[in-house]
Amino acid sequence: MTEPEIVRTNDAAQLAQSVAARLAKLIVSAETEERDFHLVLTGGGVGIQTLAALRDEAKGSGMRWSHVHLWWGDERFLPEGDADRNETQACEALIDDIDIPSRNVHPMPASDGTDHSEAERAATNYSAALSVAARGAGPVPEFDVCLLGLGPDAHVASLFPGLPGVHEDEAAVVAVRDSPKPPSTRVSLTFQAINTAQQVWVLAAGEGKAEAVRLGLSGASVDEAPVAGVRGTEKTVFWLDEAAASQL
């Protein structure tokens, strides 16, 4: 696995701007090379702040989006349009303000609001969508960058300490039950999918993330700290503000 690179910034705002600037450069490079760019989005405070910064970066540069595909690392299994869905927040922060083909936006399925047993089917359907996009080259398309937020308990996506998803070694997408963070039902990429990304970027801001960052960089087990199990095939970057880096 790739040895993580650490990028330290002063605060969450600078972190979001720095991540957005580097993402924009990679997206433009992919267009120059006439190839698709597959980006996995994350939610959470600094994740959504990053998407808003990317929107502003794109407006300032006239960046094109026709070659970009947007995926999600996880989703709260809630009805479409719910304010707590990562998709809803990403649309408000970025997607609704950019000229990206609708066919290139791949949200995880929503709940109908009544039957949470459908989470397993949602996971299966998203796995199938990923497989189709991979065009037979693997279970998922070759993600260029996978963005991951980090919880104080060291979870990433919706892979929480002690839950079965951290040990899933076959499926690309799983339904998550009994999440310690509401809502209790979610859908998440697994390590098998996340770790196909060329670059995995972990975003963490605030003193409350400092212990999780330390665990993720110290070789802890995935049972204790799921973030320790994510690595890109070419690069792994921990983007941290000074508070989140305070225990390093």
HELIX and SHEET records of a PDB file:
HELIX    1   1 ALA A   12  THR A   32  1                                  21    
HELIX    2   2 GLY A   45  SER A   61  1                                  17    
HELIX    3   3 ASN A   86  ALA A   93  1                                   8    
HELIX    4   4 ILE A   95  ASP A   97  5                                   3    
HELIX    5   5 SER A  102  ASN A  104  5                                   3    
HELIX    6   6 HIS A  116  GLU A  118  5                                   3    
HELIX    7   7 ALA A  119  ALA A  134  1                                  16    
HELIX    8   8 PRO A  164  HIS A  167  5                                   4    
HELIX    9   9 PHE A  191  ILE A  194  1                                   4    
HELIX   10  10 GLU A  207  LYS A  209  5                                   3    
HELIX   11  11 ALA A  210  LEU A  217  1                                   8    
HELIX   12  12 PRO A  226  GLY A  229  5                                   4    
SHEET    1   A 6 GLU A   5  THR A   9  0                                        
SHEET    2   A 6 LYS A 235  ASP A 241  1                                        
SHEET    3   A 6 GLN A 199  ALA A 204  1                                        
SHEET    4   A 6 VAL A 145  GLY A 149  1                                        
SHEET    5   A 6 PHE A  37  LEU A  41  1                                        
SHEET    6   A 6 VAL A  68  TRP A  72  1                                        
SHEET    1   B 3 ASP A  74  ARG A  76  0                                        
SHEET    2   B 3 ARG A 186  LEU A 189 -1                                        
SHEET    3   B 3 VAL A 173  VAL A 176 -1                                        
END                                                                             
